[in-house]
Amino acid sequence: MRYESLSVSFVFLATALPALAQDFRFTGTATANDGRVLYEERHSVDGTCEEGVFRPQEHQVAYHKPDSEESFASKTLEYKTSVLRPTVEFVQPTFDEKMEITYPEPETLVIDWQTPQGDSERFQVAFPSDTVVDAGFDNFVRQNWESVVAAEPVEFRFLGPTRGEHYGFVLERVENDQVDADHVVQIRPTGMVLRFLVDPIVLGYNDSGSLSDYLGLTNIRKNQDENYTAHIRYSVETTPDCELTP
């Protein structure tokens, strides 16, 4: 009877304890087609282990020019309600640009964008449950890890924040001679018109579900009218004590 009580108490304590806080740290180096280093991304993700799988809570990104300890841009993402649709605050002071994405009510998001041209844009966007926002694509890939491994395409909606609209995209296996990774996928538009306007983004992942490569258009500006297209290669410094994929 005594052992039974101890067992019951242990189960109660185990279920009552909160999920343990975890850290995920990684750095991305963005290079141009000629191999020139454009900038470095320093990522810091705080989260918890829930049922053996890492769940991000807050994600900080600092952008640095080569050999500079002072950041020239930053991004903060919070995944309190959804790992696919974080709140976003992105600032790029060099171009006087700032963007915020918030969720004032269920199934509605608001984009406040201070453009490099000095204008202010505001969009209110209704969205379905399969919509992905900003770096939520990384979590979307992990949520669909079985499909990634099995090379099965997955359709979703992806937010174009500067256009104030979400569009049909597909996540699918692809071969690319620029990306050497355990798993190589791309996200591309499914609409005929957008396919002519927007190039696919190619992503590389290792077997544990960590992003190793990003090849495509970035959110860092080359000038007032265009952003850099780059190959970003990631290296991991700290991983959580649980799995990244389900």
Residue frames as qw, qx, qy, qz and C-alpha x, y, z in Angstrom:
[[0.000, 0.887, 0.462, 0.000, 0.00, 0.00, 0.00],
 [0.329, -0.773, 0.113, 0.531, 2.92, 2.29, 0.85],
 [0.386, -0.141, 0.602, 0.684, 4.58, 1.65, -2.56],
 [0.214, 0.626, 0.681, 0.314, 1.28, 2.25, -4.32],
 [0.110, -0.932, -0.255, 0.232, 0.93, 5.65, -2.66],
 [0.368, -0.579, 0.352, 0.637, 4.47, 6.60, -3.62],
 [0.367, 0.181, 0.707, 0.576, 3.79, 5.59, -7.21],
 [0.099, 0.813, 0.558, 0.133, 0.62, 7.64, -7.35],
 [0.246, -0.875, -0.031, 0.415, 2.42, 10.64, -5.84],
 [0.422, -0.314, 0.513, 0.678, 5.24, 10.35, -8.38],
 [0.280, 0.465, 0.693, 0.474, 2.78, 10.31, -11.29],
 [0.055, -0.912, -0.399, 0.084, 0.97, 13.32, -9.86],
 [0.333, -0.743, 0.179, 0.552, 4.22, 15.27, -9.50],
 [0.430, -0.049, 0.632, 0.643, 5.36, 14.33, -13.00],
 [0.183, 0.632, 0.639, 0.399, 2.14, 15.55, -14.57],
 [0.183, -0.921, -0.294, 0.176, 2.00, 18.68, -12.40],
 [0.479, -0.470, 0.229, 0.705, 5.52, 19.85, -13.21],
 [0.419, 0.814, -0.010, -0.401, 5.71, 22.50, -15.94],
 [0.856, 0.441, 0.051, 0.265, 7.50, 21.78, -19.22],
 [0.624, -0.492, 0.112, 0.596, 11.22, 22.44, -18.85],
 [0.255, 0.912, -0.106, -0.302, 12.63, 25.54, -20.54],
 [0.812, 0.048, 0.386, 0.434, 14.97, 24.84, -23.42],
 [0.036, 0.795, -0.242, -0.555, 17.33, 26.82, -25.65],
 [0.773, 0.379, 0.411, 0.299, 18.00, 26.49, -29.39],
 [0.084, -0.842, 0.215, 0.488, 20.85, 28.60, -30.77],
 [0.743, 0.238, 0.462, 0.422, 22.09, 28.72, -34.36],
 [0.060, -0.692, 0.200, 0.691, 23.85, 31.07, -36.77],
 [0.708, 0.549, 0.422, 0.140, 23.29, 31.62, -40.47],
 [0.279, -0.492, 0.346, 0.749, 25.87, 33.03, -42.90],
 [0.585, 0.715, 0.335, -0.184, 24.34, 34.63, -46.01],
 [0.396, -0.339, 0.517, 0.679, 26.44, 34.63, -49.18],
 [0.499, 0.627, -0.108, -0.589, 25.91, 36.06, -52.66],
 [0.922, 0.379, 0.045, -0.066, 26.26, 34.06, -55.88],
 [0.522, 0.689, -0.424, 0.270, 29.93, 34.97, -56.06],
 [0.756, -0.157, -0.521, 0.363, 30.59, 33.61, -52.56],
 [0.110, 0.408, -0.280, 0.862, 30.85, 37.02, -50.94],
 [0.268, -0.432, -0.764, 0.397, 29.53, 37.10, -47.36],
 [0.095, -0.632, -0.323, -0.698, 26.64, 39.56, -47.12],
 [0.399, -0.550, 0.300, -0.669, 25.67, 39.28, -43.47],
 [0.289, 0.023, -0.925, 0.246, 25.23, 36.92, -40.53],
 [0.614, -0.485, -0.228, -0.580, 22.04, 35.96, -38.71],
 [0.141, 0.186, -0.833, 0.501, 22.29, 35.08, -35.00],
 [0.624, -0.360, -0.446, -0.532, 19.26, 33.14, -33.82],
 [0.006, -0.130, 0.797, -0.590, 18.20, 32.57, -30.22],
 [0.594, -0.291, -0.493, -0.565, 15.04, 30.51, -29.67],
 [0.201, -0.177, 0.753, -0.601, 13.58, 29.96, -26.20],
 [0.681, -0.106, -0.450, -0.568, 11.02, 27.21, -25.80],
 [0.614, -0.320, 0.595, -0.408, 9.91, 24.13, -23.92],
 [0.174, 0.121, -0.953, -0.216, 9.91, 20.38, -24.37],
 [0.649, 0.044, 0.301, -0.698, 6.31, 19.18, -24.62],
 [0.931, 0.137, 0.278, -0.194, 5.65, 15.45, -24.99],
 [0.773, -0.164, 0.437, 0.429, 9.24, 14.99, -26.10],
 [0.497, 0.557, 0.365, 0.556, 9.11, 17.64, -28.86],
 [0.289, -0.231, -0.116, 0.922, 10.55, 21.17, -28.79],
 [0.114, 0.823, 0.532, 0.165, 7.98, 23.97, -28.90],
 [0.352, 0.211, -0.058, 0.910, 9.36, 27.48, -29.57],
 [0.158, -0.775, -0.523, 0.317, 8.03, 30.36, -27.50],
 [0.062, 0.957, -0.040, -0.280, 10.19, 33.35, -28.40],
 [0.798, 0.230, 0.260, 0.493, 12.68, 33.79, -31.23],
 [0.083, -0.911, 0.109, 0.389, 15.23, 36.60, -31.46],
 [0.782, 0.348, 0.233, 0.461, 17.29, 37.28, -34.60],
 [0.168, -0.856, 0.151, 0.464, 20.15, 39.79, -34.82],
 [0.765, 0.573, 0.151, 0.252, 21.63, 40.62, -38.23],
 [0.432, -0.742, 0.257, 0.444, 25.32, 41.56, -38.45],
 [0.564, 0.774, -0.283, -0.054, 27.58, 42.73, -41.26],
 [0.888, 0.126, -0.298, 0.327, 30.84, 40.75, -41.60],
 [0.561, 0.070, -0.381, 0.732, 33.23, 41.38, -38.67],
 [0.187, -0.450, 0.079, -0.869, 30.76, 43.67, -36.92],
 [0.182, -0.215, -0.862, 0.423, 29.44, 43.11, -33.40],
 [0.268, 0.316, 0.285, -0.864, 26.79, 45.80, -33.84],
 [0.381, 0.417, 0.818, 0.107, 23.57, 44.57, -35.44],
 [0.043, 0.085, -0.304, -0.948, 22.08, 46.48, -38.37],
 [0.599, -0.186, -0.361, -0.690, 18.62, 44.85, -38.19],
 [0.135, -0.099, 0.890, -0.425, 16.63, 42.69, -35.79],
 [0.587, -0.207, -0.519, -0.586, 13.55, 40.52, -35.60],
 [0.251, -0.119, 0.786, -0.552, 11.47, 39.27, -32.67],
 [0.572, -0.129, -0.615, -0.527, 8.91, 36.49, -33.08],
 [0.360, -0.164, 0.712, -0.581, 6.54, 35.11, -30.44],
 [0.416, -0.035, -0.824, -0.384, 4.74, 31.79, -30.87],
 [0.288, -0.082, 0.653, -0.696, 2.30, 32.04, -27.95],
 [0.704, 0.243, 0.320, -0.586, -0.83, 30.98, -29.84],
 [0.905, 0.404, 0.120, -0.058, 0.59, 29.19, -32.90],
 [0.592, -0.424, 0.466, 0.503, 4.00, 27.90, -34.00],
 [0.515, 0.415, 0.565, 0.493, 2.93, 28.56, -37.61],
 [0.090, 0.805, 0.275, 0.518, 1.82, 32.16, -37.10],
 [0.511, -0.343, -0.359, 0.702, 4.09, 34.11, -34.78],
 [0.013, 0.980, 0.129, -0.154, 3.74, 37.75, -33.95],
 [0.725, 0.239, 0.106, 0.637, 6.53, 39.58, -35.75],
 [0.073, -0.971, 0.014, 0.227, 8.48, 42.77, -35.11],
 [0.775, 0.163, 0.227, 0.567, 11.16, 43.45, -37.73],
 [0.017, -0.964, 0.015, 0.265, 13.26, 46.61, -37.87],
 [0.744, 0.216, 0.214, 0.595, 15.87, 47.61, -40.45],
 [0.166, -0.846, -0.158, 0.482, 16.97, 51.11, -39.37],
 [0.375, -0.228, 0.465, 0.769, 19.36, 51.62, -42.30],
 [0.005, -0.292, -0.644, -0.707, 16.29, 51.94, -44.54],
 [0.314, -0.040, 0.311, -0.896, 13.93, 53.31, -41.86],
 [0.609, -0.093, -0.624, -0.480, 11.85, 50.16, -42.29],
 [0.250, -0.129, 0.791, -0.543, 9.70, 48.53, -39.64],
 [0.586, -0.129, -0.589, -0.542, 7.08, 45.81, -39.85],
 [0.309, -0.123, 0.762, -0.555, 4.78, 44.42, -37.17],
 [0.534, -0.144, -0.690, -0.468, 2.37, 41.50, -37.53],
 [0.237, -0.090, 0.701, -0.667, -0.19, 41.01, -34.75],
 [0.276, -0.293, -0.868, -0.290, -3.40, 39.05, -34.19],
 [0.252, -0.200, 0.274, -0.906, -6.07, 41.28, -32.64],
 [0.759, 0.008, 0.323, -0.565, -8.74, 38.57, -32.93],
 [0.650, -0.049, 0.751, 0.109, -9.01, 34.91, -33.98],
 [0.611, 0.418, 0.598, 0.309, -8.47, 34.24, -37.71],
 [0.268, 0.936, 0.118, 0.192, -7.46, 37.86, -38.36],
 [0.671, -0.271, -0.006, 0.690, -4.03, 39.40, -38.52],
 [0.133, 0.984, 0.084, -0.083, -2.89, 43.00, -38.89],
 [0.732, 0.113, 0.093, 0.665, 0.25, 44.14, -40.72],
 [0.053, -0.981, -0.025, 0.187, 1.70, 47.56, -39.91],
 [0.783, 0.133, 0.211, 0.570, 4.52, 48.40, -42.30],
 [0.038, -0.909, 0.119, 0.398, 6.69, 51.49, -42.36],
 [0.845, 0.456, 0.163, 0.229, 8.18, 51.31, -45.85],
 [0.622, -0.196, 0.132, 0.746, 11.69, 52.40, -46.92],
 [0.203, 0.502, 0.367, 0.756, 10.03, 55.11, -49.00],
 [0.001, -0.049, 0.371, -0.928, 8.63, 56.69, -45.84],
 [0.563, -0.248, -0.346, -0.709, 5.02, 55.56, -46.32],
 [0.339, -0.125, 0.795, -0.487, 2.86, 53.72, -43.80],
 [0.552, -0.028, -0.657, -0.513, 0.85, 50.69, -44.91],
 [0.410, -0.121, 0.724, -0.541, -1.74, 48.84, -42.82],
 [0.533, 0.017, -0.700, -0.475, -3.45, 45.61, -43.84],
 [0.591, -0.148, 0.601, -0.517, -6.10, 43.62, -42.00],
 [0.449, 0.275, -0.767, -0.367, -6.14, 40.05, -43.30],
 [0.853, -0.152, 0.294, -0.403, -8.53, 37.18, -42.59],
 [0.256, 0.492, -0.822, -0.127, -6.79, 33.82, -42.84],
 [0.912, -0.126, -0.280, -0.272, -7.59, 30.08, -42.77],
 [0.767, -0.584, 0.265, -0.030, -5.99, 27.63, -40.34],
 [0.896, 0.082, 0.204, 0.385, -3.35, 26.39, -42.82],
 [0.289, 0.915, -0.081, 0.269, -1.77, 29.85, -43.17],
 [0.788, -0.232, -0.111, 0.559, 1.95, 30.17, -42.38],
 [0.024, 0.994, -0.005, 0.103, 3.60, 33.46, -41.39],
 [0.018, 0.863, -0.491, 0.118, 7.27, 34.41, -41.66],
 [0.107, 0.465, -0.869, 0.131, 9.64, 31.95, -39.89],
 [0.745, -0.028, 0.468, -0.475, 6.64, 29.77, -39.08],
 [0.777, 0.441, -0.372, -0.252, 7.62, 27.94, -42.30],
 [0.209, 0.463, -0.828, 0.236, 10.42, 26.24, -40.33],
 [0.414, -0.062, 0.745, -0.520, 7.95, 24.80, -37.83],
 [0.781, 0.344, 0.029, -0.521, 5.57, 23.92, -40.66],
 [0.566, 0.466, -0.674, -0.091, 8.28, 21.75, -42.24],
 [0.011, 0.257, -0.886, 0.386, 8.87, 19.97, -38.92],
 [0.607, 0.103, 0.469, -0.633, 5.15, 19.46, -38.31],
 [0.848, 0.422, -0.025, -0.319, 5.00, 17.72, -41.69],
 [0.186, -0.633, 0.739, 0.138, 8.25, 15.78, -41.23],
 [0.655, 0.088, 0.751, -0.007, 6.74, 12.44, -42.22],
 [0.621, 0.738, 0.250, -0.086, 5.67, 13.96, -45.55],
 [0.101, 0.875, -0.446, -0.161, 9.12, 15.48, -46.02],
 [0.395, -0.398, 0.823, 0.090, 10.84, 12.12, -45.49],
 [0.605, 0.301, 0.737, 0.000, 8.29, 10.34, -47.70],
 [0.139, -0.101, 0.479, 0.861, 8.59, 13.02, -50.44],
 [0.066, 0.645, 0.753, 0.108, 4.87, 13.78, -50.25],
 [0.097, 0.367, 0.097, 0.920, 3.84, 17.35, -51.21],
 [0.179, -0.594, -0.656, 0.429, 1.91, 19.45, -48.68],
 [0.108, 0.611, 0.315, 0.718, -0.14, 22.49, -49.68],
 [0.326, -0.588, -0.472, 0.570, -0.59, 25.54, -47.44],
 [0.152, 0.932, 0.204, 0.259, -1.15, 29.29, -47.48],
 [0.627, -0.162, -0.130, 0.751, 1.80, 31.67, -47.04],
 [0.037, -0.919, -0.269, 0.285, 1.57, 35.32, -46.04],
 [0.511, 0.402, 0.130, 0.749, 3.01, 37.97, -48.36],
 [0.291, -0.646, -0.443, 0.548, 3.22, 40.75, -45.76],
 [0.118, -0.334, 0.168, 0.920, 4.16, 43.61, -48.10],
 [0.195, -0.176, -0.656, -0.707, 1.15, 42.73, -50.28],
 [0.432, -0.060, 0.430, -0.790, -1.27, 42.23, -47.41],
 [0.856, 0.139, -0.158, -0.472, -2.45, 38.85, -48.69],
 [0.545, -0.325, 0.773, 0.018, -1.79, 35.12, -48.32],
 [0.580, 0.477, -0.469, -0.465, -1.24, 32.84, -51.29],
 [0.986, -0.025, 0.105, -0.123, -1.34, 29.16, -52.14],
 [0.108, 0.695, -0.710, -0.019, 2.04, 27.40, -51.78],
 [0.981, -0.045, -0.163, -0.092, 3.26, 23.82, -51.78],
 [0.352, -0.677, 0.646, -0.011, 6.07, 22.20, -49.80],
 [0.954, 0.282, -0.004, -0.105, 7.71, 19.48, -51.90],
 [0.752, -0.335, 0.396, 0.407, 10.89, 17.46, -52.34],
 [0.509, 0.852, -0.108, -0.059, 13.36, 18.85, -54.87],
 [0.833, -0.073, 0.105, 0.538, 16.89, 18.29, -56.13],
 [0.133, 0.987, -0.069, 0.066, 19.26, 21.26, -56.13],
 [0.827, 0.230, -0.221, 0.462, 23.00, 21.14, -56.82],
 [0.100, 0.657, -0.279, 0.693, 23.63, 24.16, -54.57],
 [0.591, -0.513, 0.320, -0.534, 22.22, 22.57, -51.42],
 [0.542, 0.182, -0.813, 0.111, 23.94, 19.55, -49.88],
 [0.435, -0.304, 0.489, -0.692, 21.64, 18.35, -47.09],
 [0.228, 0.041, 0.963, -0.139, 19.98, 15.17, -45.81],
 [0.273, 0.637, 0.720, -0.030, 16.61, 16.47, -46.98],
 [0.089, -0.150, 0.233, 0.957, 16.12, 19.16, -49.65],
 [0.189, 0.665, 0.720, -0.056, 12.67, 20.70, -50.18],
 [0.108, 0.139, 0.176, 0.968, 11.26, 23.83, -51.71],
 [0.181, 0.636, 0.605, -0.443, 8.27, 26.04, -51.05],
 [0.113, 0.015, 0.495, 0.862, 6.79, 27.49, -54.22],
 [0.460, 0.251, 0.180, -0.832, 3.57, 29.24, -55.27],
 [0.423, 0.250, 0.868, 0.077, 0.82, 27.09, -56.75],
 [0.391, 0.790, 0.302, -0.363, -0.98, 29.93, -58.57],
 [0.729, 0.438, 0.306, 0.428, -0.01, 30.31, -62.23],
 [0.184, 0.920, 0.001, 0.345, 0.53, 34.09, -62.13],
 [0.475, -0.825, 0.300, -0.060, 2.52, 34.10, -58.89],
 [0.895, -0.106, 0.316, 0.296, 4.73, 31.27, -60.17],
 [0.596, 0.605, 0.129, 0.512, 6.02, 33.65, -62.84],
 [0.059, -0.891, 0.097, -0.440, 6.63, 36.42, -60.31],
 [0.537, -0.683, 0.431, -0.243, 8.03, 34.57, -57.28],
 [0.522, 0.407, -0.748, 0.037, 10.95, 32.13, -57.37],
 [0.855, -0.370, -0.361, -0.048, 10.79, 29.04, -55.11],
 [0.249, -0.758, 0.525, -0.295, 12.69, 29.04, -51.82],
 [0.812, 0.140, -0.563, 0.059, 14.91, 25.97, -51.42],
 [0.526, -0.678, 0.361, -0.366, 15.50, 24.59, -47.92],
 [0.618, 0.251, -0.731, 0.143, 17.94, 22.03, -46.59],
 [0.681, -0.567, 0.218, -0.408, 17.42, 20.04, -43.36],
 [0.138, 0.392, -0.900, 0.133, 19.49, 17.48, -41.53],
 [0.470, -0.189, -0.849, -0.149, 18.07, 14.18, -40.30],
 [0.227, -0.342, -0.707, 0.576, 17.18, 15.61, -36.89],
 [0.054, 0.813, 0.569, 0.113, 15.04, 18.37, -38.42],
 [0.287, -0.713, -0.017, 0.639, 17.39, 21.31, -38.07],
 [0.511, 0.854, 0.091, -0.040, 17.52, 23.86, -40.91],
 [0.708, -0.275, 0.294, 0.580, 20.90, 23.73, -42.66],
 [0.272, 0.017, 0.439, 0.856, 20.32, 25.81, -45.82],
 [0.306, 0.763, 0.431, -0.373, 18.06, 28.57, -47.13],
 [0.338, -0.046, 0.519, 0.784, 18.36, 29.54, -50.77],
 [0.112, 0.696, 0.632, 0.323, 16.21, 32.37, -52.08],
 [0.005, -0.701, -0.075, -0.710, 14.90, 35.87, -51.46],
 [0.424, -0.229, -0.618, 0.621, 15.67, 37.23, -47.98],
 [0.155, -0.889, -0.430, -0.010, 14.09, 39.98, -45.87],
 [0.447, -0.592, 0.076, 0.666, 17.31, 42.01, -45.85],
 [0.439, 0.874, 0.153, -0.142, 17.39, 44.95, -48.23],
 [0.693, 0.119, 0.242, 0.668, 20.03, 45.43, -50.90],
 [0.080, 0.104, 0.084, 0.988, 18.61, 48.87, -51.61],
 [0.372, 0.157, 0.348, -0.846, 15.28, 50.68, -51.25],
 [0.678, 0.264, -0.226, -0.648, 13.68, 48.72, -54.08],
 [0.852, 0.144, -0.484, -0.142, 14.99, 45.17, -53.74],
 [0.728, -0.570, 0.358, -0.130, 16.08, 42.58, -51.18],
 [0.013, -0.547, 0.823, 0.152, 19.08, 40.30, -51.29],
 [0.961, 0.074, -0.163, -0.209, 18.77, 36.84, -52.79],
 [0.052, -0.675, 0.707, -0.205, 21.24, 34.68, -50.89],
 [0.805, -0.049, -0.591, 0.014, 22.34, 31.22, -49.83],
 [0.387, -0.666, 0.410, -0.489, 22.23, 31.07, -46.04],
 [0.710, 0.075, -0.689, 0.127, 24.11, 28.18, -44.42],
 [0.574, -0.681, 0.102, -0.444, 23.28, 27.45, -40.78],
 [0.501, 0.196, -0.758, 0.368, 25.40, 26.03, -37.98],
 [0.655, -0.632, -0.308, -0.277, 23.90, 24.95, -34.66],
 [0.121, 0.539, -0.598, 0.581, 25.49, 25.93, -31.34],
 [0.245, -0.068, 0.774, -0.580, 22.92, 24.66, -28.83],
 [0.458, -0.185, -0.698, -0.519, 20.08, 22.17, -29.27],
 [0.630, -0.395, 0.214, -0.634, 17.19, 21.44, -26.91],
 [0.181, -0.251, 0.932, -0.189, 17.10, 18.23, -24.84],
 [0.626, 0.342, 0.633, -0.302, 14.22, 16.85, -26.89],
 [0.502, 0.270, 0.661, 0.488, 13.34, 16.16, -30.51],
 [0.084, 0.303, -0.151, -0.937, 12.78, 18.92, -33.07],
 [0.461, 0.011, -0.586, -0.667, 10.32, 16.78, -35.05],
 [0.770, -0.203, 0.222, -0.562, 7.26, 14.82, -33.88]]
